[in-house]
């Protein structure tokens, strides 16, 4: 998922020299050093770049705080900030991103991309309307949109543990609804003509072969291109199998929406020409099969590709799974798609046999895998956050509360009772930052530290600290609901040590023996430099 950093992580032997009580007097905590210390922060962009940049001077911020010599022994609130304590900048000013020229600005590129997708959407809708007529187009549009909110809600709910950035969500759906359908419309037509001329096929044979072989290849490639682009340019946001299933499902939902407009509208046009009744109409049959009976068909096929890219994104850079998993998922998606299309040309008994014997079991298996991966995400949070609680960044109950969806909901309700929507939003943001912090450390523990691990960890910790005074009590009460309500406390001074390279506290090591996660090899703390080179993803 991430390339090995050139510098920025203390190896197991060198890190043993790190003092457990914090950095020397007058120095910044690890990951908060200015200049070449490795945490280039800039208020002009958003978090996420791995470019080599120099951060602002934060020497005026006192991050020494109370001494932390091991796991936190008490949950009592600290007495207050020491004399001369300068408050840290507002959360929105802590953004790890380099300054880029205008034409390389993320906002400009994002705007250009979505403008191109919007143009594709206008073109495909105009083509469909011209093909089936205005009235048929409107009928198809109304009926095709019915399952979309339910499917989108289901995928977003599944992604609730570690929500994907809204840009990824909107891009996936828009690509499927606009770009992928535009490509598929012309490529399928070209493929059918190629089959008819190459093999001298009859119209019936052309339709059968096109549906079985051409359509799966074209459509799964077009939908999978969204996942390929996200894998290439936004790989750091694909943190688990859930992300692959969700993004693939959204792309496929958008594709099915536009495709259903065409099919349902075409059926309505035929019924209008023949004067068919409502119950015996092709429109009712098409709506029943495509919208009510199999709304999961396209998401199910493309989910295979999404799972493959998720496995690749969470594998080591030189692992064979980096290319084998996406290829295997893409091939499996085409096989399932071709089998489903060919079953529609069988008798009703044959169609139902394929539906019951193949599609439903595969759908059940993917649903089980999604829930298993979701539970694994919560275990990742519960496993990787205690080290930050041991160093004082989090309170001891917080890893347990953050690893429970029920506790998260209770914490939001408690904060809303005290502070209204602003308190609930603070808890929601806090859980998101803590979740991504856990995934960041989990990847490093697996031997795949991000090139900008130090800077990203420091930024996430800062965002957590800015919201701590609002969320500490709600999360504590959610983790231990039997405790009586406690009074709200003022913001705490920073812990003495940022646990950049701390261990898992259950390893049984003394604080003076804390080192980096296993498998890291880098320079000693005294030679830490800026984040290593790496492509922005």
C-alpha positions as CSV (number, residue, x, y, z in Angstrom):
1,X,0.0,0.0,0.0
2,X,2.8,2.4,0.8
3,X,6.4,2.4,-0.4
4,X,9.2,2.1,2.3
5,X,10.3,5.5,3.6
6,X,13.7,6.7,2.9
7,X,14.0,8.1,6.4
8,X,11.8,8.9,9.3
9,X,11.4,5.8,11.4
10,X,13.6,4.6,14.3
11,X,14.7,1.0,14.1
12,X,14.2,-1.4,17.0
13,X,17.7,-0.9,18.3
14,X,18.0,2.8,17.8
15,X,14.6,3.6,19.2
16,X,15.6,2.1,22.6
17,X,17.5,5.3,23.3
18,X,14.3,7.4,23.1
19,X,13.4,8.8,26.5
20,X,10.1,7.5,27.8
21,X,9.4,10.9,29.5
22,X,9.5,13.0,26.3
23,X,12.0,14.9,24.2
24,X,14.9,16.9,25.6
25,X,14.1,20.4,26.9
26,X,13.7,22.9,24.1
27,X,13.1,20.3,21.4
28,X,9.9,19.4,19.6
29,X,8.3,16.1,20.1
30,X,9.0,13.5,17.4
31,X,7.0,14.2,14.3
32,X,6.5,17.9,15.3
33,X,10.0,19.1,14.5
34,X,10.3,22.1,12.3
35,X,12.4,22.5,9.2
36,X,13.6,19.0,8.2
37,X,12.0,17.2,11.1
38,X,9.6,15.5,8.8
39,X,6.2,17.1,9.4
40,X,5.6,19.7,6.7
41,X,2.3,21.3,7.6
42,X,0.6,23.9,5.4
43,X,-2.7,25.5,5.8
44,X,-3.3,25.9,2.1
45,X,-4.3,22.3,1.3
46,X,-5.7,19.1,2.7
47,X,-4.1,16.2,4.3
48,X,-2.6,13.4,2.2
49,X,0.4,14.2,0.2
50,X,3.7,12.4,0.6
51,X,5.8,15.1,-1.0
52,X,9.0,16.2,0.7
53,X,8.2,19.6,2.2
54,X,9.4,21.7,5.1
55,X,6.9,22.4,7.9
56,X,6.3,25.6,9.8
57,X,8.0,26.5,13.0
58,X,6.0,25.2,15.9
59,X,8.6,25.8,18.6
60,X,6.3,28.3,20.3
61,X,3.9,25.5,21.2
62,X,4.7,23.8,24.5
63,X,4.1,20.0,23.9
64,X,5.9,18.9,27.0
65,X,2.9,18.5,29.3
66,X,2.7,16.0,32.1
67,X,5.3,13.2,32.2
68,X,4.2,10.0,30.7
69,X,6.3,7.0,31.9
70,X,4.1,4.2,30.7
71,X,0.4,3.3,30.6
72,X,-1.7,6.1,32.0
73,X,-2.5,5.2,35.6
74,X,-5.3,7.7,36.3
75,X,-8.3,9.1,34.4
76,X,-8.4,12.4,36.5
77,X,-8.2,15.5,34.5
78,X,-4.8,17.4,34.6
79,X,-4.6,20.5,36.6
80,X,-4.4,22.8,33.6
81,X,-2.0,24.3,31.2
82,X,1.4,25.4,32.6
83,X,2.5,29.0,32.7
84,X,3.2,30.4,29.2
85,X,1.3,27.6,27.4
86,X,0.5,28.8,23.9
87,X,-2.6,27.2,22.4
88,X,-2.0,25.3,19.2
89,X,-3.4,26.6,15.9
90,X,-7.0,25.9,15.0
91,X,-7.6,22.4,13.5
92,X,-8.2,23.7,10.1
93,X,-4.8,25.3,9.9
94,X,-3.0,22.0,10.4
95,X,-3.0,20.4,7.0
96,X,-0.2,18.3,5.7
97,X,0.0,19.3,2.0
98,X,2.7,20.9,-0.1
99,X,2.2,24.2,-2.0
100,X,1.6,23.4,-5.6
101,X,1.3,25.6,-8.8
102,X,-2.2,26.5,-9.8
103,X,-2.4,23.9,-12.6
104,X,-1.3,21.2,-10.1
105,X,-3.8,22.3,-7.4
106,X,-6.0,19.5,-6.1
107,X,-9.1,21.8,-6.4
108,X,-8.4,22.5,-10.0
109,X,-7.8,18.8,-10.9
110,X,-10.9,17.8,-9.0
111,X,-13.0,20.4,-10.7
112,X,-11.7,19.4,-14.1
113,X,-12.4,15.7,-13.4
114,X,-16.0,16.2,-12.3
115,X,-16.6,18.7,-15.1
116,X,-15.5,16.0,-17.6
117,X,-17.8,13.4,-15.9
118,X,-20.7,15.9,-16.0
119,X,-20.1,16.3,-19.8
120,X,-20.2,12.5,-20.2
121,X,-23.4,12.4,-18.2
122,X,-25.1,15.0,-20.5
123,X,-23.9,13.2,-23.6
124,X,-25.1,9.7,-22.4
125,X,-28.5,11.0,-21.3
126,X,-29.0,12.9,-24.6
127,X,-28.1,9.8,-26.6
128,X,-30.5,7.6,-24.6
129,X,-33.3,10.2,-25.0
130,X,-32.7,10.4,-28.7
131,X,-32.7,6.6,-29.0
132,X,-35.9,5.8,-27.0
133,X,-37.8,9.1,-27.2
134,X,-38.6,11.8,-24.6
135,X,-41.6,10.1,-23.0
136,X,-39.9,6.7,-22.7
137,X,-36.8,8.4,-21.3
138,X,-38.8,10.1,-18.5
139,X,-40.6,6.9,-17.6
140,X,-37.3,5.0,-17.6
141,X,-35.7,7.7,-15.5
142,X,-38.4,7.7,-12.8
143,X,-38.5,3.9,-12.5
144,X,-34.7,3.4,-12.7
145,X,-34.0,5.9,-9.9
146,X,-36.1,4.0,-7.3
147,X,-33.5,1.5,-6.1
148,X,-30.6,4.0,-6.2
149,X,-31.1,5.6,-2.8
150,X,-31.4,2.3,-1.0
151,X,-28.3,0.9,-2.6
152,X,-26.3,4.0,-2.0
153,X,-27.4,4.1,1.6
154,X,-26.5,0.4,2.1
155,X,-23.0,1.0,0.8
156,X,-22.5,4.1,2.8
157,X,-23.7,2.4,6.0
158,X,-21.3,-0.5,5.3
159,X,-18.5,2.1,5.1
160,X,-19.5,3.8,8.3
161,X,-16.5,2.5,10.4
162,X,-13.9,4.4,8.3
163,X,-15.9,6.5,5.8
164,X,-14.2,7.1,2.4
165,X,-13.6,10.7,1.4
166,X,-16.7,12.2,-0.3
167,X,-14.6,12.8,-3.4
168,X,-14.0,9.0,-3.8
169,X,-17.7,8.3,-3.2
170,X,-19.0,10.8,-5.7
171,X,-16.3,9.9,-8.3
172,X,-17.1,6.2,-8.2
173,X,-20.9,6.8,-8.6
174,X,-20.4,9.4,-11.3
175,X,-17.9,7.4,-13.2
176,X,-20.3,4.4,-13.4
177,X,-23.4,6.5,-14.3
178,X,-21.6,8.8,-16.8
179,X,-18.3,7.7,-18.2
180,X,-18.6,3.9,-18.0
181,X,-22.1,3.8,-19.6
182,X,-20.9,6.1,-22.4
183,X,-18.0,3.8,-23.2
184,X,-20.1,0.7,-22.9
185,X,-22.9,2.0,-25.2
186,X,-20.6,2.6,-28.1
187,X,-18.2,-0.3,-27.4
188,X,-21.0,-2.9,-27.1
189,X,-22.5,-1.7,-30.4
190,X,-19.1,-1.9,-32.1
191,X,-18.5,-5.4,-30.6
192,X,-21.8,-6.7,-31.9
193,X,-21.0,-5.4,-35.4
194,X,-17.6,-7.0,-35.3
195,X,-19.1,-10.4,-34.3
196,X,-21.6,-10.2,-37.1
197,X,-19.1,-9.4,-39.8
198,X,-16.3,-11.6,-38.5
199,X,-18.2,-14.8,-37.9
200,X,-21.1,-14.1,-40.4
201,X,-23.5,-14.5,-37.4
202,X,-27.2,-14.2,-37.6
203,X,-28.9,-11.5,-35.6
204,X,-29.9,-14.0,-33.0
205,X,-26.4,-15.3,-32.7
206,X,-25.0,-11.8,-32.6
207,X,-27.3,-10.9,-29.7
208,X,-26.4,-14.1,-27.8
209,X,-22.7,-13.9,-28.3
210,X,-22.7,-10.1,-27.6
211,X,-24.5,-10.5,-24.3
212,X,-22.4,-13.5,-23.2
213,X,-18.9,-12.3,-24.2
214,X,-18.8,-8.7,-25.4
215,X,-20.9,-7.0,-22.8
216,X,-19.1,-8.6,-19.8
217,X,-15.7,-7.6,-21.2
218,X,-16.7,-4.1,-22.0
219,X,-18.9,-3.3,-19.0
220,X,-16.7,-4.8,-16.3
221,X,-13.6,-3.1,-17.8
222,X,-15.4,0.3,-18.0
223,X,-16.6,0.0,-14.4
224,X,-13.3,-1.4,-13.1
225,X,-11.5,1.6,-14.6
226,X,-12.9,3.7,-11.7
227,X,-11.2,1.4,-9.2
228,X,-8.0,1.4,-11.2
229,X,-7.9,5.2,-11.1
230,X,-8.6,5.3,-7.4
231,X,-5.9,2.6,-6.9
232,X,-3.3,4.6,-8.8
233,X,-4.1,8.1,-7.5
234,X,-5.9,7.6,-4.2
235,X,-4.5,4.3,-2.9
236,X,-3.9,5.5,0.6
237,X,-7.7,5.8,1.1
238,X,-8.3,2.1,0.2
239,X,-7.6,0.7,3.7
240,X,-9.6,-2.6,3.7
241,X,-11.7,-4.9,1.7
242,X,-14.8,-2.9,2.8
243,X,-13.4,0.1,0.8
244,X,-13.1,-2.0,-2.3
245,X,-16.6,-3.4,-2.1
246,X,-18.1,0.0,-1.3
247,X,-16.4,1.9,-4.2
248,X,-17.1,-0.9,-6.6
249,X,-20.7,-1.1,-5.5
250,X,-21.2,2.6,-6.0
251,X,-19.7,2.6,-9.5
252,X,-21.9,-0.4,-10.4
253,X,-25.0,1.3,-8.9
254,X,-24.4,4.3,-11.1
255,X,-23.9,2.1,-14.1
256,X,-27.1,0.1,-13.5
257,X,-29.0,3.3,-13.0
258,X,-28.2,4.7,-16.5
259,X,-28.6,1.3,-18.1
260,X,-32.0,0.7,-16.5
261,X,-33.2,4.0,-18.0
262,X,-32.4,2.6,-21.5
263,X,-33.9,-0.9,-20.9
264,X,-37.0,0.2,-19.1
265,X,-37.6,3.1,-21.5
266,X,-37.2,0.8,-24.5
267,X,-39.7,-1.6,-23.0
268,X,-42.1,1.2,-22.4
269,X,-41.8,2.3,-26.1
270,X,-42.5,-1.2,-27.3
271,X,-45.6,-1.5,-25.0
272,X,-46.8,1.9,-26.3
273,X,-46.5,0.8,-29.9
274,X,-48.3,-2.6,-29.2
275,X,-50.9,-1.1,-26.8
276,X,-50.1,-3.7,-24.1
277,X,-51.8,-3.5,-20.7
278,X,-49.8,-2.6,-17.6
279,X,-49.7,-6.1,-16.0
280,X,-48.8,-7.9,-19.2
281,X,-46.4,-5.3,-20.4
282,X,-42.7,-5.6,-21.1
283,X,-42.2,-2.5,-18.9
284,X,-43.6,-4.3,-15.8
285,X,-41.5,-7.4,-16.5
286,X,-38.3,-5.4,-17.1
287,X,-38.9,-3.4,-14.0
288,X,-39.5,-6.5,-11.9
289,X,-36.4,-8.4,-13.1
290,X,-33.9,-5.5,-13.2
291,X,-35.1,-3.3,-10.3
292,X,-36.9,-5.6,-7.8
293,X,-35.4,-9.0,-8.4
294,X,-31.8,-8.3,-9.2
295,X,-30.8,-4.7,-8.1
296,X,-27.6,-6.2,-6.7
297,X,-26.5,-7.8,-10.0
298,X,-24.1,-5.1,-11.3
299,X,-22.7,-4.3,-7.8
300,X,-22.1,-8.0,-7.2
301,X,-20.1,-8.4,-10.4
302,X,-18.0,-5.3,-9.9
303,X,-17.4,-6.2,-6.2
304,X,-15.1,-8.9,-7.4
305,X,-12.9,-6.3,-9.1
306,X,-13.1,-4.1,-6.0
307,X,-12.1,-6.9,-3.7
308,X,-9.1,-7.5,-5.9
309,X,-7.9,-3.9,-5.9
310,X,-8.5,-3.7,-2.1
311,X,-6.2,-6.8,-1.6
312,X,-3.6,-5.2,-3.9
313,X,-3.8,-1.8,-2.0
314,X,-3.2,-3.5,1.4
315,X,-0.4,-5.8,0.1
316,X,3.3,-5.1,0.1
317,X,4.6,-3.1,-3.0
318,X,6.5,-6.0,-4.5
319,X,4.0,-8.7,-3.6
320,X,2.5,-10.8,-6.4
321,X,-1.0,-9.9,-5.1
322,X,-0.4,-6.3,-6.3
323,X,-1.2,-7.4,-9.9
324,X,-2.7,-10.9,-9.4
325,X,-5.6,-9.9,-7.2
326,X,-7.0,-7.1,-9.4
327,X,-6.6,-9.3,-12.5
328,X,-8.3,-12.3,-10.8
329,X,-11.2,-10.1,-9.5
330,X,-11.7,-8.6,-13.0
331,X,-11.8,-12.0,-14.6
332,X,-14.2,-13.4,-12.0
333,X,-16.5,-10.3,-12.5
334,X,-16.6,-11.0,-16.3
335,X,-17.4,-14.7,-15.7
336,X,-20.3,-14.0,-13.4
337,X,-21.6,-11.3,-15.7
338,X,-21.4,-13.5,-18.7
339,X,-23.1,-16.4,-16.8
340,X,-25.9,-14.0,-15.7
341,X,-26.5,-12.6,-19.2
342,X,-26.5,-16.1,-20.8
343,X,-29.1,-17.3,-18.3
344,X,-31.5,-14.7,-19.5
345,X,-31.7,-16.5,-22.8
346,X,-32.6,-19.8,-21.2
347,X,-36.0,-21.0,-20.3
348,X,-37.6,-19.6,-17.2
349,X,-36.6,-22.7,-15.3
350,X,-33.0,-22.4,-16.4
351,X,-32.9,-18.7,-15.5
352,X,-34.3,-19.4,-12.0
353,X,-31.8,-22.2,-11.5
354,X,-28.9,-20.0,-12.2
355,X,-30.4,-17.3,-10.0
356,X,-30.9,-19.6,-7.0
357,X,-27.9,-21.9,-7.4
358,X,-25.3,-19.3,-8.4
359,X,-26.2,-15.7,-7.9
360,X,-27.8,-15.8,-4.4
361,X,-25.0,-17.9,-2.9
362,X,-22.3,-15.6,-4.4
363,X,-24.3,-12.6,-3.1
364,X,-24.5,-14.1,0.3
365,X,-20.7,-14.9,0.3
366,X,-19.9,-11.2,-0.6
367,X,-22.3,-9.9,2.1
368,X,-20.6,-12.2,4.7
369,X,-17.1,-11.0,3.5
370,X,-18.2,-7.4,3.8
371,X,-19.4,-7.8,7.4
372,X,-16.3,-9.8,8.3
373,X,-14.1,-7.1,6.9
374,X,-16.1,-4.5,8.8
375,X,-15.6,-6.3,12.1
376,X,-11.9,-6.6,11.2
377,X,-11.8,-2.8,10.9
378,X,-13.1,-2.4,14.4
379,X,-10.6,-5.0,15.7
380,X,-7.8,-2.9,14.0
381,X,-9.0,0.1,16.0
382,X,-9.1,-1.8,19.2
383,X,-5.6,-3.3,18.6
384,X,-3.6,-0.2,17.4
385,X,-5.0,2.7,19.5
386,X,-4.0,1.5,23.1
387,X,-0.4,2.6,22.4
388,X,-1.6,6.2,22.1
389,X,-3.6,5.8,25.3
390,X,-0.5,4.5,27.1
391,X,1.4,7.6,26.1
392,X,-1.4,10.0,27.1
393,X,-2.8,11.0,23.8
394,X,-6.0,9.1,24.5
395,X,-7.7,8.1,27.7
396,X,-7.7,4.4,28.5
397,X,-11.5,3.8,27.8
398,X,-11.3,5.5,24.3
399,X,-9.9,2.6,22.3
400,X,-12.7,0.4,23.5
401,X,-15.4,3.0,22.8
402,X,-14.0,3.8,19.4
403,X,-14.0,0.1,18.4
404,X,-17.7,-0.1,19.0
405,X,-20.3,1.3,16.7
406,X,-22.9,1.4,19.5
407,X,-20.5,3.3,21.8
408,X,-19.8,5.8,19.0
409,X,-23.5,6.4,18.7
410,X,-23.9,6.8,22.4
411,X,-21.0,9.2,22.6
412,X,-22.5,11.4,19.8
413,X,-25.9,11.4,21.6
414,X,-24.2,12.4,24.9
415,X,-22.2,15.2,23.3
416,X,-25.3,16.4,21.5
417,X,-27.1,16.7,24.8
418,X,-24.4,18.9,26.3
419,X,-23.2,20.9,23.2
420,X,-25.8,20.4,20.5
421,X,-24.8,19.5,17.0
422,X,-21.4,21.0,17.3
423,X,-20.6,18.5,20.1
424,X,-21.9,15.6,18.0
425,X,-19.9,16.8,15.0
426,X,-16.7,16.9,17.2
427,X,-17.3,13.3,18.3
428,X,-17.8,12.3,14.7
429,X,-14.7,14.0,13.5
430,X,-12.7,12.6,16.5
431,X,-13.7,9.0,15.7
432,X,-12.8,9.5,12.0
433,X,-9.3,10.9,12.9
434,X,-8.7,8.1,15.5
435,X,-9.8,5.4,13.0
436,X,-7.5,6.6,10.3
437,X,-4.7,6.9,12.9
438,X,-5.3,3.2,13.8
439,X,-5.1,2.2,10.1
440,X,-2.0,4.2,9.6
441,X,-0.2,2.5,12.4
442,X,-1.6,-1.0,11.4
443,X,-0.1,-0.6,7.9
444,X,3.2,0.4,9.5
445,X,3.1,-2.6,11.8
446,X,2.6,-4.9,8.8
447,X,5.8,-3.5,7.4
448,X,4.3,-1.0,5.0
449,X,4.8,2.4,6.7
450,X,3.7,5.4,4.7
451,X,6.5,7.6,3.4
452,X,5.0,10.5,5.3
453,X,4.1,8.5,8.4
454,X,5.6,10.9,10.9
455,X,3.8,14.0,9.4
456,X,0.5,12.2,9.0
457,X,0.6,10.8,12.5
458,X,1.4,14.2,14.0
459,X,-1.4,15.9,12.2
460,X,-4.0,13.2,13.2
461,X,-2.8,13.5,16.8
462,X,-3.2,17.2,16.7
463,X,-6.7,17.0,15.4
464,X,-7.6,14.6,18.2
465,X,-6.1,16.8,20.8
466,X,-8.0,19.9,19.6
467,X,-11.3,18.0,20.2
468,X,-10.4,16.2,23.3
469,X,-12.2,18.5,25.8
470,X,-15.5,17.9,24.0
471,X,-15.3,14.1,23.5
472,X,-13.4,12.8,26.5
473,X,-16.5,12.4,28.8
474,X,-18.9,11.2,26.1
475,X,-16.5,8.5,25.0
476,X,-15.7,7.5,28.6
477,X,-19.4,7.2,29.4
478,X,-20.0,5.2,26.2
479,X,-17.2,2.8,27.1
480,X,-18.4,2.4,30.7
481,X,-22.1,3.3,30.7
482,X,-22.5,2.3,34.4
483,X,-20.4,5.3,35.5
484,X,-22.2,8.5,36.7
485,X,-22.0,11.6,34.5
486,X,-18.9,13.6,35.1
487,X,-18.3,17.3,34.8
488,X,-16.9,18.7,31.6
489,X,-13.2,19.7,31.9
490,X,-11.1,22.3,30.2
491,X,-8.7,21.3,27.4
492,X,-5.6,19.4,28.6
493,X,-2.0,20.3,28.1
494,X,-0.3,18.1,25.6
495,X,1.3,14.8,26.7
496,X,5.0,14.8,27.1
497,X,5.8,12.4,24.3
498,X,4.2,11.9,20.9
499,X,4.2,8.1,20.6
500,X,5.5,8.1,17.1
501,X,7.4,4.9,17.4
502,X,5.9,3.4,20.5
503,X,5.1,-0.2,20.9
504,X,1.9,-2.1,21.5
505,X,1.6,-1.7,25.3
506,X,0.7,-5.4,25.8
507,X,4.1,-6.5,24.5
508,X,5.3,-6.2,28.1
509,X,8.3,-3.9,27.3
510,X,9.4,-1.3,29.8
511,X,9.0,2.3,28.5
512,X,12.7,2.6,28.0
513,X,12.7,-0.3,25.6
514,X,10.0,1.0,23.3
515,X,10.9,0.7,19.7
516,X,9.4,0.9,16.2
517,X,6.9,-1.7,14.9
518,X,8.6,-4.8,13.8
519,X,10.3,-5.0,10.4
520,X,11.2,-1.3,10.2
521,X,14.8,-0.4,9.3
522,X,15.7,3.3,9.3
523,X,18.0,5.9,10.7
524,X,18.5,6.7,14.4
525,X,16.3,9.4,15.9
526,X,19.0,11.9,15.8
527,X,19.3,11.7,12.1
528,X,15.6,11.8,11.2
529,X,15.0,13.8,8.1
530,X,12.0,14.9,6.0
531,X,9.6,12.2,4.8
532,X,11.0,10.0,2.2
533,X,10.1,10.4,-1.5
534,X,6.8,8.9,-2.6
535,X,4.1,9.5,-5.1
536,X,1.0,11.4,-4.0
537,X,-1.8,9.0,-3.7
